[in-house]
Every structure is written in C-alpha cells, then in structure tokens.
C-alpha cells in the first residue's frame, strides 16, 4: 500500500481510504460486529485512513475494528454543526463512541460556498480551539461544490478538502469535472490536503469501473481516494488494485449488473417531501408519487436520514 502525506497536515495516509458511509444504517446497515470485521480487514491489509461522519453512525464499527486489530487508523469525521454547542456535541459523541481522546481530522460537512463556510464559522472556531489543544489534528470541509473548494483554498485555517471526484462529474452541483479539477489543483498548490469521494458516483458508474479508477488515481494533486466497501471481499479486491494499480486494473474483467445499487422507496412512504428538500442533487421529486432521477442520484442515502417513515433504502 502506498502512503502519502495529506497536504501540510503532517498526517501520512494510505492512497486508499475506507469510506465509512456504506456499512452504516444509511446504506448496508451492517451490525457493529459485521462492520467492524470489514473495517478490520482493511486495517490488516494496510489501509490506515477511514472517512466517516456524525450522520453515518459508524463510530462503534470503527471502534470494534480497532479492538479486533489493535491498529489505530487515521480517522476523519464530519458534522453539520454551525455553532459551538452543536460542534461540541458532535465531537464529544465521536470521541465517546470511538473511545479516543483525540481525532485526526474534523470537517464541516457538505459546504457549498464561502457563504456557508462563514455561516458555520462559530463551529469552525470551536474545531480550531480543539486543534490548538491537540484534540483535533486537522480541520477542513467536505463538498460537492466547486465554489466551496475555491473558497476553502483561500482560507488559511482550512487544512483539508474532501471533494466529489469522478470521471463523469456526477454529483457536482455547480459545474463540470474539469472545473472541479482546476479548483482542486489550486487548493493543492495552496497546501491543502485533498482526498476525493465517490469515484464511482455512488455506484452509478460501476459499469466503467476500470476507467473511473484510472481517472481518480491519475490525478497527482489528490492524495487519497475514499471508496465505500461493504464486505471483506470488496476490501481485498480494492487493496489488491491499489497495491498494484497497473497490473490490478488489467485483471478487472467486467461489471455484474446484478451488483448495481439503487435507491428504493417502500410502499409505506408518506409522501411528506422531506427527502425532496434534503436532496442537494435534485434527484428526488414528488408529484403523486416519489420519483428518483437515477442520472442525478449519487446514492449517498442522506435522504433516508430525514425520512420520518424510514421508507427510503439503498441496496
């Protein structure tokens, strides 16, 4: 496994990052034991970087993997908190459930522009205070927006940017992949650590798996790529690929359409529209029924987090 310093953070991370969303209740919903075993396999195979979030509810899975292996990975988490009280609550929860006294990275989740970053500044100042105390190692943002990458590149206090990055530009809310790459390049030159998300568009681009992986791993200013993995077999496959990308990609024989994930709406949906408001991709609409635009949906599962009837599932 190749390791690289994440920008100017001083953190050395594996090129393959374990994306923690998939194993949690918004997607595969593995038990703590099952999810812990999957993460543990990644740690044993040399993956030392895990991305999660307050929303994902996977801290206990990560803790279980640490207990199984005795390996302490680099952990990045995220929060929607916009004030000190909310920030403290989410950081405290992470440290408590992870049973740690510090966390390596803390990001403001789903930032859209300089305006949203400034709107969350009270929370960000709390993270900066914890960074000074050594409780947080680095701070930053995650985003689907080019404007947020450009804004973050100019903010000295921001260490890390976690942008959506895939061959088709699927999930970018305000431009093209070429424009996103220009923004990421400028951010990297400014010393920011960059780790990409959704290289397969949440699963929508798996039909071009090889091309997608070749694309993201060839970008010199992206230090690590977060990939969601839901089984030990997937972990082993991805580790093998990242250990020898050139030869590993030649072994990719094809894509089984039966493995394609999709967003399902169960019959008991109350049609309240909460998911429509939550989806920042504009992939959900409500007329008489809930409709999913599969060309826009990145299969993040965030919509299910606001559904009062638990009627939305990804599988």
Backbone bond lengths (Angstrom), bond angles and torsions (degrees), N, CA, C in turn:
res aa  C-N    CA-C-N  psi(-1)  N-CA   C-N-CA  omega(-1)  CA-C   N-CA-C  phi
1 X - - - 1.459 - - 1.532 109.50 -
2 X 1.320 115.86 133.59 1.466 120.63 177.86 1.527 109.29 -85.62
3 X 1.325 115.88 139.41 1.463 121.98 177.98 1.522 108.73 -120.58
4 X 1.329 115.25 146.80 1.454 120.07 -175.53 1.518 109.49 -145.97
5 X 1.321 117.07 146.71 1.456 119.77 177.48 1.517 109.19 -72.55
6 X 1.314 115.87 133.14 1.459 122.07 -177.53 1.527 109.29 -83.54
7 X 1.329 115.70 90.69 1.459 120.67 -179.23 1.512 111.47 59.49
8 X 1.329 115.69 -129.62 1.468 121.35 -179.22 1.522 112.03 -105.67
9 X 1.341 116.75 20.47 1.466 120.47 -174.84 1.520 113.09 -77.82
10 X 1.323 117.18 -21.13 1.461 120.51 -173.14 1.517 112.50 82.76
11 X 1.336 117.48 -2.31 1.463 122.04 179.49 1.523 109.61 -89.75
12 X 1.328 116.17 129.20 1.458 120.90 178.32 1.525 108.24 -101.85
13 X 1.336 116.26 118.94 1.463 120.55 -172.67 1.528 110.67 -123.18
14 X 1.321 114.76 155.21 1.457 120.47 174.90 1.523 109.46 -71.40
15 X 1.333 115.74 147.79 1.465 120.34 178.48 1.529 111.01 -61.81
16 X 1.315 116.36 -29.27 1.459 121.72 174.76 1.523 108.63 -96.81
17 X 1.322 115.43 120.82 1.461 122.07 177.37 1.514 108.72 -105.58
18 X 1.324 117.51 136.25 1.466 121.17 177.66 1.530 108.79 -78.88
19 X 1.336 116.65 113.41 1.465 121.62 177.72 1.513 110.23 -80.54
20 X 1.335 117.01 113.19 1.460 121.22 -170.94 1.517 116.43 -80.94
21 X 1.336 118.06 -6.12 1.464 119.87 -177.44 1.527 112.64 -62.18
22 X 1.331 116.41 -43.44 1.471 120.99 -168.26 1.524 113.05 -62.54
23 X 1.319 118.49 -37.37 1.467 119.77 -174.38 1.527 112.72 -77.05
24 X 1.331 117.58 -16.02 1.456 121.72 -173.14 1.514 114.66 -83.79
25 X 1.334 117.27 -175.78 1.462 122.36 -174.36 1.514 115.08 -66.84
26 X 1.336 118.98 -17.76 1.459 120.02 177.99 1.520 112.10 -76.54
27 X 1.340 116.67 -16.35 1.459 119.14 179.92 1.533 111.17 -133.15
28 X 1.326 119.16 -100.11 1.463 121.49 -172.70 1.523 113.03 -69.48
29 X 1.324 116.82 -27.45 1.474 122.77 177.46 1.532 111.95 57.43
30 X 1.329 115.61 50.03 1.460 120.00 175.90 1.531 109.59 -73.18
31 X 1.311 115.86 150.64 1.458 119.52 173.94 1.522 109.22 -66.86
32 X 1.331 116.07 165.85 1.467 120.09 178.79 1.528 110.23 -58.14
33 X 1.319 116.65 -40.94 1.469 120.22 -179.63 1.524 110.74 -66.63
34 X 1.349 117.29 -47.08 1.468 120.69 -179.12 1.528 110.92 -63.60
35 X 1.325 115.88 -49.02 1.459 119.53 179.98 1.510 112.63 -64.37
36 X 1.325 115.62 -37.30 1.460 119.68 177.33 1.516 112.25 -61.71
37 X 1.324 116.74 -38.24 1.466 121.03 178.67 1.527 111.05 -65.73
38 X 1.341 116.83 -38.90 1.469 120.30 179.56 1.527 109.75 -65.95
39 X 1.327 117.16 -47.24 1.467 120.45 179.45 1.532 110.01 -64.81
40 X 1.327 116.56 -39.30 1.465 120.29 179.58 1.521 111.33 -59.35
41 X 1.327 116.51 -39.57 1.468 119.55 178.05 1.524 110.40 -62.43
42 X 1.340 116.76 -40.67 1.461 119.78 177.71 1.524 110.95 -62.09
43 X 1.321 117.09 -43.02 1.467 120.57 179.20 1.528 110.67 -63.18
44 X 1.306 116.48 -43.26 1.469 120.17 178.93 1.526 111.77 -62.13
45 X 1.343 115.69 -31.62 1.465 120.99 -177.60 1.527 112.47 -85.90
46 X 1.333 117.69 1.36 1.452 120.08 174.54 1.514 116.24 104.91
47 X 1.327 117.75 -1.23 1.466 120.18 175.08 1.530 107.50 -74.62
48 X 1.318 117.43 118.38 1.474 119.15 -175.24 1.530 112.57 -113.83
49 X 1.345 117.39 13.13 1.457 121.77 -172.92 1.528 109.06 -131.84
50 X 1.336 116.55 126.41 1.459 121.85 -179.46 1.526 108.99 -127.23
51 X 1.328 115.71 131.51 1.460 121.67 174.50 1.525 109.60 -106.68
52 X 1.324 116.30 129.51 1.455 120.89 177.13 1.529 108.70 -142.83
53 X 1.324 117.23 -167.92 1.465 121.66 179.59 1.521 108.70 -163.13
54 X 1.314 115.38 157.77 1.462 120.19 174.77 1.527 110.07 -53.84
55 X 1.328 116.85 -40.96 1.463 122.39 -178.54 1.520 112.85 -63.15
56 X 1.333 117.76 -31.64 1.461 121.44 -171.59 1.525 113.36 -73.66
57 X 1.337 117.34 -25.38 1.464 121.81 179.10 1.531 111.84 58.92
58 X 1.325 115.96 49.17 1.472 120.38 -178.34 1.526 113.46 -123.36
59 X 1.312 118.30 12.45 1.467 120.19 -179.72 1.527 111.80 -59.59
60 X 1.329 116.56 -40.89 1.471 119.41 -178.04 1.530 111.14 -68.19
61 X 1.333 116.78 -31.47 1.470 120.09 175.79 1.525 109.95 -64.70
62 X 1.334 115.90 -42.67 1.466 120.53 -179.91 1.529 110.10 -66.15
63 X 1.319 116.38 -42.70 1.467 120.32 178.08 1.522 110.87 -59.79
64 X 1.339 116.10 -40.69 1.460 119.48 179.55 1.531 110.46 -63.03
65 X 1.338 117.10 -39.53 1.465 120.55 178.62 1.527 110.91 -64.60
66 X 1.324 116.91 -39.23 1.469 120.50 177.29 1.530 110.08 -62.83
67 X 1.331 115.99 -42.39 1.471 119.85 179.48 1.522 111.58 -64.77
68 X 1.335 117.14 -38.19 1.459 121.32 -179.23 1.527 110.95 -66.14
69 X 1.330 116.23 -43.84 1.465 120.76 -170.22 1.521 114.20 -99.85
70 X 1.327 117.54 -24.05 1.461 120.03 -171.72 1.522 112.64 74.32
71 X 1.334 116.69 11.27 1.461 121.99 -178.38 1.524 109.39 -101.91
72 X 1.313 116.47 128.57 1.462 121.99 177.67 1.525 109.05 -99.72
73 X 1.346 118.73 105.02 1.457 120.68 -178.30 1.523 112.14 -81.22
74 X 1.320 115.73 169.66 1.463 122.26 168.77 1.532 106.85 -76.07
75 X 1.324 116.98 124.65 1.466 121.23 -175.10 1.524 109.72 -118.26
76 X 1.336 115.15 128.80 1.461 121.51 172.77 1.521 108.47 -114.58
77 X 1.334 116.76 132.09 1.457 120.12 174.94 1.521 109.78 -128.79
78 X 1.342 115.02 171.68 1.455 121.57 -172.81 1.527 110.22 -142.52
79 X 1.327 114.87 156.48 1.461 119.94 179.61 1.523 109.92 -148.47
80 X 1.338 115.56 150.53 1.465 121.29 174.42 1.527 111.89 -88.45
81 X 1.322 118.13 0.97 1.466 121.51 -175.28 1.525 111.10 -54.00
82 X 1.330 115.60 140.12 1.461 120.55 179.30 1.533 112.56 -118.89
83 X 1.347 117.30 -7.42 1.465 120.10 177.23 1.527 109.40 -132.12
84 X 1.324 115.71 173.53 1.464 120.76 -175.30 1.522 111.08 -62.90
85 X 1.327 117.01 -42.04 1.462 120.37 -177.87 1.524 111.33 -60.42
86 X 1.335 116.19 -47.17 1.461 119.80 179.21 1.514 112.23 -66.16
87 X 1.321 115.95 -39.12 1.462 120.02 179.19 1.526 110.82 -62.45
88 X 1.315 115.71 -45.78 1.466 119.92 179.80 1.528 110.76 -61.26
89 X 1.321 116.23 -42.36 1.467 120.36 -178.41 1.527 111.19 -61.20
90 X 1.341 116.48 -43.86 1.466 118.47 -176.24 1.527 111.77 -74.20
91 X 1.332 117.84 -38.01 1.468 119.50 177.38 1.527 110.35 -66.47
92 X 1.326 116.71 -43.05 1.464 120.16 178.86 1.523 111.24 -59.59
93 X 1.326 115.86 -41.30 1.471 119.29 178.86 1.523 110.63 -61.71
94 X 1.337 116.32 -44.42 1.461 120.09 -179.70 1.522 111.32 -60.37
95 X 1.315 116.63 -49.14 1.467 120.29 -177.56 1.529 111.17 -64.94
96 X 1.330 116.28 -37.54 1.467 120.15 -179.72 1.521 110.93 -67.01
97 X 1.333 117.12 -49.53 1.464 120.14 -176.04 1.522 112.12 -73.89
98 X 1.321 117.22 -28.79 1.467 120.30 175.29 1.529 112.06 -81.27
99 X 1.351 116.25 -14.83 1.462 123.01 -176.30 1.527 110.83 56.97
100 X 1.336 114.33 47.81 1.460 121.81 179.51 1.518 109.62 -126.18
101 X 1.327 116.23 158.90 1.464 119.51 176.97 1.523 112.01 -102.06
102 X 1.341 116.42 -1.50 1.466 119.84 173.99 1.528 109.32 -157.86
103 X 1.339 115.36 159.59 1.456 121.48 179.64 1.520 108.06 -130.45
104 X 1.313 116.95 146.19 1.462 120.79 -168.95 1.524 113.88 -74.50
105 X 1.343 116.96 -38.09 1.462 120.38 -178.01 1.506 110.34 -142.75
106 X 1.320 115.87 143.58 1.461 120.44 173.74 1.526 108.11 -135.00
107 X 1.336 115.60 125.29 1.455 121.60 -176.51 1.522 111.84 -117.15
108 X 1.319 115.69 148.19 1.463 120.73 168.67 1.529 107.08 -80.46
109 X 1.308 116.27 123.97 1.455 123.48 -168.86 1.530 112.05 -80.04
110 X 1.318 116.20 134.00 1.475 123.88 172.45 1.536 113.85 53.34
111 X 1.299 116.02 55.60 1.462 119.32 175.97 1.532 110.64 -79.39
112 X 1.325 115.90 147.49 1.463 120.54 -172.89 1.524 114.17 -112.05
113 X 1.323 117.53 -28.30 1.458 120.56 -174.06 1.522 109.06 -168.59
114 X 1.326 116.08 -179.79 1.458 119.80 174.06 1.525 110.71 -59.39
115 X 1.339 116.69 -34.33 1.471 120.18 -179.19 1.524 111.91 -63.75
116 X 1.332 117.40 -43.62 1.474 118.65 -179.86 1.521 110.82 -71.11
117 X 1.325 117.11 -34.55 1.468 119.63 176.52 1.527 109.67 -62.44
118 X 1.312 116.36 -46.11 1.470 119.38 178.99 1.527 110.92 -66.64
119 X 1.329 116.59 -32.80 1.466 120.23 178.18 1.516 113.28 -66.70
120 X 1.345 116.40 -21.26 1.467 121.72 178.51 1.533 111.21 -103.98
121 X 1.331 116.95 13.74 1.463 120.00 -170.04 1.525 113.66 -64.69
122 X 1.339 117.61 -32.27 1.460 118.58 178.28 1.528 110.43 -61.17
123 X 1.327 116.17 -42.53 1.467 120.05 176.23 1.526 110.18 -65.18
124 X 1.318 115.91 -41.45 1.463 119.70 -178.19 1.525 111.45 -63.53
125 X 1.326 116.63 -38.20 1.465 119.57 177.44 1.530 111.14 -63.37
126 X 1.342 116.29 -32.91 1.469 119.34 175.87 1.526 109.83 -65.22
127 X 1.336 116.77 -42.71 1.460 119.84 177.86 1.526 110.70 -62.95
128 X 1.322 116.23 -38.06 1.470 119.39 177.65 1.529 111.37 -64.17
129 X 1.327 116.70 -38.89 1.472 119.95 176.14 1.527 110.68 -60.98
130 X 1.346 116.14 -43.56 1.468 119.85 178.59 1.529 111.44 -66.74
131 X 1.309 116.09 -32.07 1.471 119.38 176.13 1.530 109.97 -63.98
132 X 1.324 116.97 -42.59 1.468 121.01 177.89 1.522 111.67 -61.32
133 X 1.344 115.40 -33.05 1.469 120.89 -179.58 1.526 112.27 -82.59
134 X 1.335 117.46 -7.18 1.454 120.80 -178.90 1.517 114.07 84.09
135 X 1.331 117.36 10.67 1.469 120.88 -179.56 1.523 110.81 -85.18
136 X 1.330 116.84 -32.32 1.458 123.02 172.72 1.527 107.30 -116.63
137 X 1.342 115.45 136.02 1.457 118.78 -177.86 1.518 114.08 -83.67
138 X 1.333 116.96 -41.30 1.460 121.61 -178.07 1.522 108.15 -149.27
139 X 1.342 116.05 156.05 1.463 120.79 -177.46 1.524 109.79 -127.95
140 X 1.340 115.54 156.14 1.454 117.92 -179.47 1.506 113.20 -177.86
141 X 1.344 114.98 -154.51 1.463 121.21 -178.43 1.528 109.95 -137.72
142 X 1.337 115.32 156.58 1.462 121.34 162.76 1.518 106.90 -113.08
143 X 1.330 116.79 151.08 1.453 118.41 -175.08 1.516 113.44 -162.54
144 X 1.341 114.74 153.22 1.463 123.22 169.28 1.526 109.80 -108.38
145 X 1.328 117.66 8.79 1.463 122.23 -171.91 1.530 112.29 -117.24
146 X 1.310 115.98 131.41 1.460 122.17 175.47 1.526 110.32 -61.86
147 X 1.325 116.13 -40.39 1.462 120.69 -178.37 1.526 111.55 -58.88
148 X 1.337 116.87 -36.43 1.464 120.26 179.73 1.520 111.23 -71.30
149 X 1.334 117.17 -36.93 1.464 120.03 176.55 1.524 109.79 -62.75
150 X 1.325 116.11 -45.11 1.466 120.03 -179.50 1.532 111.04 -63.48
151 X 1.329 116.52 -41.07 1.466 119.85 179.23 1.525 110.93 -65.82
152 X 1.350 116.31 -44.98 1.470 121.04 -177.61 1.523 111.48 -63.67
153 X 1.329 116.35 -32.97 1.464 120.09 -179.62 1.523 111.53 -61.53
154 X 1.331 116.74 -26.70 1.464 121.49 -176.02 1.530 113.09 -95.89
155 X 1.331 117.09 -5.53 1.464 120.65 -178.22 1.530 108.44 -96.56
156 X 1.317 116.23 110.92 1.462 120.79 -172.61 1.519 112.52 -58.09
157 X 1.342 117.27 -34.71 1.462 120.46 -175.13 1.527 113.48 -70.61
158 X 1.307 117.35 -18.65 1.470 120.65 -178.57 1.521 110.13 -82.04
159 X 1.323 115.60 126.09 1.468 122.43 -177.88 1.526 112.93 -97.67
160 X 1.348 116.55 -34.71 1.463 121.21 -167.10 1.526 110.19 -134.60
161 X 1.330 116.10 141.21 1.464 122.18 174.31 1.528 107.88 -127.64
162 X 1.327 114.88 133.69 1.473 122.20 -178.49 1.537 107.83 -120.20
163 X 1.355 117.25 86.58 1.464 120.95 -174.91 1.526 113.26 -98.65
164 X 1.315 116.03 156.03 1.461 120.41 173.71 1.525 108.39 -69.99
165 X 1.332 115.53 135.08 1.464 120.11 -172.67 1.521 109.35 -148.74
166 X 1.321 117.36 105.73 1.466 119.86 174.64 1.528 109.93 -150.27
167 X 1.309 115.07 161.88 1.464 122.37 -172.11 1.526 112.59 -55.94
168 X 1.326 117.17 -36.96 1.467 120.95 -176.28 1.527 112.92 -90.04
169 X 1.329 117.06 -8.54 1.463 119.26 -175.08 1.512 112.25 71.46
170 X 1.346 116.76 19.04 1.461 120.91 -178.10 1.529 110.01 -66.22
171 X 1.327 116.23 126.14 1.454 121.62 178.68 1.517 114.34 99.58
172 X 1.347 117.26 -11.06 1.467 119.52 175.04 1.524 107.98 -72.95
173 X 1.323 117.01 127.46 1.466 120.98 -170.27 1.526 114.19 -90.01
174 X 1.334 117.88 -14.84 1.468 117.86 -170.98 1.523 113.43 -141.37
175 X 1.321 116.90 34.85 1.455 118.09 177.66 1.512 112.98 159.99
176 X 1.312 115.90 -160.62 1.460 122.62 -175.27 1.523 111.08 -104.43
177 X 1.327 115.50 169.12 1.457 120.10 177.43 1.523 110.88 -65.65
178 X 1.317 117.88 -36.15 1.463 120.27 177.90 1.527 110.68 -61.78
179 X 1.326 116.52 -40.98 1.464 120.47 178.18 1.528 111.09 -67.08
180 X 1.341 116.08 -38.33 1.459 119.70 176.09 1.524 110.91 -63.20
181 X 1.325 116.35 -42.03 1.471 119.72 179.40 1.519 111.70 -62.83
182 X 1.311 117.17 -38.67 1.468 120.10 177.13 1.531 110.26 -61.38
183 X 1.337 115.52 -43.01 1.468 120.01 -179.62 1.520 111.25 -66.21
184 X 1.337 116.53 -42.58 1.463 121.18 179.49 1.534 110.60 -64.03
185 X 1.325 115.76 -40.65 1.466 120.48 179.07 1.527 110.43 -59.87
186 X 1.328 116.57 -45.98 1.469 120.42 178.93 1.534 111.21 -63.00
187 X 1.341 115.79 -39.60 1.467 120.16 179.39 1.524 111.00 -65.22
188 X 1.325 116.20 -40.31 1.463 120.40 178.82 1.529 110.50 -64.54
189 X 1.316 116.61 -40.42 1.460 120.44 178.15 1.524 111.78 -65.03
190 X 1.345 115.41 -25.50 1.465 120.29 177.01 1.522 112.02 -82.07
191 X 1.340 116.53 3.03 1.463 120.89 175.86 1.513 114.87 92.71
192 X 1.345 117.82 8.16 1.460 119.93 -179.13 1.529 110.66 -77.18
193 X 1.315 116.01 143.53 1.450 120.94 170.40 1.521 108.33 -78.07
194 X 1.327 117.38 134.17 1.467 121.46 -177.12 1.520 108.99 -124.02
195 X 1.324 116.39 123.07 1.464 118.25 168.45 1.524 108.78 -131.15
196 X 1.323 115.44 128.93 1.453 121.98 -171.29 1.515 113.11 -83.39
197 X 1.325 114.40 160.08 1.466 121.30 176.75 1.525 110.43 -127.73
198 X 1.328 115.37 158.84 1.464 124.35 174.14 1.535 113.75 50.56
199 X 1.336 117.71 55.19 1.471 119.98 178.35 1.521 112.88 -64.57
200 X 1.344 117.05 -20.80 1.458 121.34 177.53 1.532 111.51 -109.79
201 X 1.316 116.57 20.44 1.463 120.51 177.75 1.508 112.97 59.12
202 X 1.353 116.51 39.05 1.453 120.08 -179.19 1.521 114.01 72.18
203 X 1.327 116.83 9.81 1.468 121.73 -178.85 1.512 112.44 112.61
204 X 1.328 117.59 -12.46 1.466 120.82 -178.75 1.518 113.36 -70.89
205 X 1.330 117.39 -18.14 1.468 120.92 -176.70 1.521 112.68 -108.77
206 X 1.333 116.76 14.53 1.459 119.50 -176.96 1.526 113.22 -64.57
207 X 1.327 116.91 -18.65 1.470 119.57 176.45 1.527 111.40 -64.96
208 X 1.346 117.10 -20.64 1.469 121.33 175.56 1.532 109.41 -120.21
209 X 1.326 115.83 48.04 1.457 123.57 -174.61 1.529 111.62 -52.30
210 X 1.316 116.56 -51.14 1.463 120.36 -175.96 1.529 110.85 -61.58
211 X 1.340 116.45 -48.03 1.460 120.34 -178.52 1.526 111.55 -62.13
212 X 1.346 116.12 -38.72 1.466 120.09 179.37 1.524 111.58 -64.09
213 X 1.328 116.19 -44.28 1.459 119.75 -178.22 1.527 111.10 -70.35
214 X 1.326 116.71 -38.38 1.458 120.13 176.16 1.530 110.36 -60.57
215 X 1.321 115.68 -39.66 1.464 120.33 -178.28 1.527 111.50 -63.18
216 X 1.329 116.92 -54.14 1.468 118.90 -173.72 1.523 112.44 -70.29
217 X 1.320 117.64 -33.09 1.467 119.63 -178.17 1.525 112.43 -79.95
218 X 1.317 117.08 -10.87 1.473 119.97 179.09 1.524 111.99 -92.17
219 X 1.326 117.92 -4.72 1.468 120.99 -179.02 1.529 108.20 -83.07
220 X 1.327 118.58 112.58 1.472 120.25 -171.07 1.522 114.74 -69.91
221 X 1.335 118.19 -20.61 1.457 119.85 -177.07 1.521 113.17 -100.61
222 X 1.330 117.56 14.28 1.464 121.96 169.23 1.525 107.24 -106.55
223 X 1.326 116.31 119.96 1.455 120.16 -171.64 1.524 113.13 -82.61
224 X 1.327 117.36 -32.80 1.464 121.17 -177.06 1.528 108.83 -150.34
225 X 1.329 115.78 157.32 1.465 121.43 -178.44 1.528 108.33 -125.42
226 X 1.330 116.84 122.75 1.464 121.06 176.85 1.518 109.91 -84.77
227 X 1.321 115.66 122.46 1.468 121.81 179.38 1.527 108.19 -124.98
228 X 1.315 115.80 127.63 1.454 120.43 177.22 1.519 111.09 -73.05
229 X 1.325 116.77 132.21 1.464 121.33 -179.85 1.520 108.44 -133.47
230 X 1.323 116.86 131.12 1.455 120.55 -173.20 1.517 114.11 -115.93
231 X 1.324 116.55 2.57 1.466 119.12 179.56 1.524 109.29 -149.57
232 X 1.320 115.47 160.81 1.464 121.10 176.96 1.524 110.06 -62.01
233 X 1.339 116.62 -36.75 1.463 120.49 179.54 1.527 110.96 -62.73
234 X 1.346 116.65 -42.11 1.467 119.76 178.23 1.517 111.04 -64.67
235 X 1.325 117.07 -39.60 1.460 120.69 177.85 1.526 110.01 -59.35
236 X 1.310 116.70 -49.79 1.461 120.57 -177.13 1.522 111.46 -62.54
237 X 1.341 116.66 -39.52 1.462 120.31 178.88 1.522 111.19 -63.79
238 X 1.336 116.80 -47.18 1.463 120.13 -177.41 1.523 111.96 -68.42
239 X 1.324 116.97 -38.40 1.467 119.76 177.19 1.521 110.08 -63.09
240 X 1.334 116.91 -43.22 1.460 120.16 178.72 1.528 110.70 -60.25
241 X 1.322 116.29 -41.90 1.456 120.21 178.74 1.524 111.28 -62.47
242 X 1.330 116.93 -47.13 1.458 120.40 -177.07 1.521 112.55 -71.85
243 X 1.321 116.80 -24.76 1.463 119.42 177.17 1.529 112.04 -71.19
244 X 1.322 116.15 -27.45 1.473 120.61 -179.30 1.519 107.37 -152.26
245 X 1.336 116.02 76.12 1.461 120.37 -172.21 1.523 112.88 -59.40
246 X 1.322 117.02 -43.32 1.467 119.05 -175.59 1.523 111.62 -62.19
247 X 1.343 116.40 -50.73 1.459 119.37 -179.52 1.523 111.60 -77.16
248 X 1.344 116.07 -33.97 1.450 119.06 -178.73 1.515 112.85 -63.84
249 X 1.325 116.95 -41.24 1.459 120.28 -179.58 1.529 111.75 -65.53
250 X 1.321 116.01 -28.99 1.463 119.15 177.51 1.521 112.15 -67.21
251 X 1.341 116.10 -18.60 1.465 120.06 179.91 1.523 112.26 -87.42
252 X 1.344 116.50 -9.90 1.464 119.39 179.44 1.519 107.86 -70.79
253 X 1.331 115.97 114.43 1.460 120.21 -172.59 1.518 113.85 -96.59
254 X 1.301 117.47 -19.21 1.461 117.25 -178.20 1.508 111.03 161.56
255 X 1.307 114.28 -176.11 1.458 121.40 -175.67 1.520 108.90 -124.49
256 X 1.294 116.28 129.20 1.457 121.55 177.48 1.525 109.21 -89.71
257 X 1.342 119.14 111.18 1.463 120.23 -176.80 1.517 113.24 -62.07
258 X 1.326 117.93 -17.76 1.461 120.45 177.22 1.521 111.52 -67.94
259 X 1.338 116.96 -18.62 1.458 120.59 -179.41 1.529 112.73 -88.47
260 X 1.324 116.88 -0.74 1.465 120.43 -176.92 1.527 110.83 -67.52
261 X 1.328 115.69 130.48 1.462 120.62 175.62 1.521 109.52 -85.34
262 X 1.329 115.44 156.96 1.454 120.12 173.89 1.523 109.28 -154.60
263 X 1.321 115.03 162.02 1.454 122.14 178.32 1.520 108.79 -90.25
264 X 1.321 116.04 124.81 1.466 121.80 -177.71 1.531 110.26 -112.05
265 X 1.323 115.23 140.84 1.463 121.92 176.62 1.522 107.60 -111.17
266 X 1.335 116.99 115.67 1.465 120.38 -178.19 1.528 112.09 -75.48
267 X 1.323 115.65 160.55 1.467 121.54 -171.96 1.519 113.24 -64.95
268 X 1.348 117.13 -20.78 1.460 118.97 -178.21 1.534 113.34 -87.24
269 X 1.335 116.71 9.77 1.473 120.96 176.23 1.526 109.96 -51.64
270 X 1.332 116.14 132.02 1.466 121.62 -178.02 1.523 112.95 -89.36
271 X 1.330 116.53 -2.48 1.468 122.03 177.31 1.525 112.02 55.38
272 X 1.335 115.05 42.08 1.469 119.95 -179.04 1.523 112.63 -79.68
273 X 1.342 116.90 -20.99 1.456 120.95 178.64 1.515 115.06 88.22
274 X 1.332 118.07 1.97 1.470 119.80 -179.43 1.528 111.45 -60.57
275 X 1.321 116.44 -37.29 1.463 120.60 -179.38 1.527 111.20 -67.73
276 X 1.327 116.33 -34.89 1.467 120.81 178.79 1.527 109.62 -62.26
277 X 1.320 115.91 -44.28 1.460 120.67 179.38 1.523 111.74 -67.92
278 X 1.332 117.20 -33.47 1.470 121.06 -176.03 1.521 112.48 -75.52
279 X 1.323 117.73 -32.14 1.466 120.99 -172.79 1.522 110.93 -73.31
280 X 1.313 116.38 111.55 1.459 120.74 -179.94 1.524 112.38 -82.65
281 X 1.328 116.48 -5.56 1.455 120.33 177.83 1.533 111.46 -89.00
282 X 1.341 116.72 -10.24 1.461 119.66 -175.92 1.513 112.11 67.40
283 X 1.343 115.91 30.17 1.464 120.33 -174.91 1.529 113.34 -92.54
284 X 1.334 117.68 -7.92 1.461 121.21 -176.88 1.520 109.27 -120.07
285 X 1.316 115.90 134.07 1.463 120.84 176.88 1.522 108.97 -133.83
286 X 1.314 115.77 159.53 1.462 121.69 -179.08 1.517 109.17 -133.40
287 X 1.318 114.73 116.89 1.465 121.33 170.05 1.509 105.41 -114.03
288 X 1.297 117.56 -102.20 1.468 119.53 169.94 1.521 110.24 -87.35
289 X 1.317 116.25 -26.71 1.457 122.57 178.76 1.529 109.09 -131.76
290 X 1.310 115.79 162.98 1.460 120.80 172.72 1.528 108.57 -75.13
291 X 1.318 116.37 129.20 1.463 121.63 178.54 1.523 109.30 -118.52
292 X 1.336 116.49 139.32 1.461 122.44 -179.67 1.518 109.19 -111.71
293 X 1.327 116.82 123.20 1.454 121.87 174.11 1.529 107.81 -87.90
294 X 1.329 116.44 102.24 1.469 120.64 -173.47 1.523 112.66 -68.29
295 X 1.325 117.49 -19.32 1.464 119.63 178.27 1.524 111.57 -75.26
296 X 1.341 116.63 -23.47 1.461 120.71 179.64 1.528 112.67 -100.47
297 X 1.320 118.35 -27.30 1.456 122.54 -174.95 1.526 110.73 -67.64
298 X 1.342 116.94 127.60 1.466 121.12 177.88 1.529 111.43 -102.96
299 X 1.327 117.01 10.93 1.464 122.56 173.03 1.526 112.33 56.60
300 X 1.332 115.68 40.81 1.464 119.20 178.33 1.528 111.54 -79.38
301 X 1.321 116.98 -27.68 1.455 120.96 -179.40 1.513 113.77 81.30
302 X 1.331 118.19 4.01 1.460 120.28 -178.13 1.534 111.24 -62.70
303 X 1.331 116.27 -29.45 1.466 119.86 178.96 1.525 111.49 -61.01
304 X 1.322 116.89 -36.16 1.461 119.86 -177.99 1.523 112.28 -66.69
305 X 1.351 116.29 -21.99 1.462 119.52 -179.03 1.525 112.45 -70.69
306 X 1.341 117.57 -17.60 1.470 120.08 -179.23 1.526 111.90 -109.69
307 X 1.335 117.47 0.46 1.467 120.29 -177.83 1.536 110.19 -77.28
308 X 1.332 117.67 117.03 1.478 119.44 -177.67 1.519 113.43 -70.07
309 X 1.338 116.18 -19.48 1.465 120.67 -177.37 1.529 112.50 -102.20
310 X 1.342 117.27 1.25 1.475 122.28 -177.38 1.529 111.19 52.55
311 X 1.334 114.71 43.49 1.465 120.22 -174.33 1.524 113.06 -95.86
312 X 1.331 118.26 -4.47 1.466 121.54 -179.17 1.513 110.27 -108.15
313 X 1.331 115.82 130.94 1.463 120.28 -179.06 1.525 109.20 -144.05
314 X 1.332 115.38 147.68 1.468 121.26 173.99 1.515 108.06 -110.59
315 X 1.327 115.90 124.18 1.474 119.69 174.46 1.505 109.05 -158.74
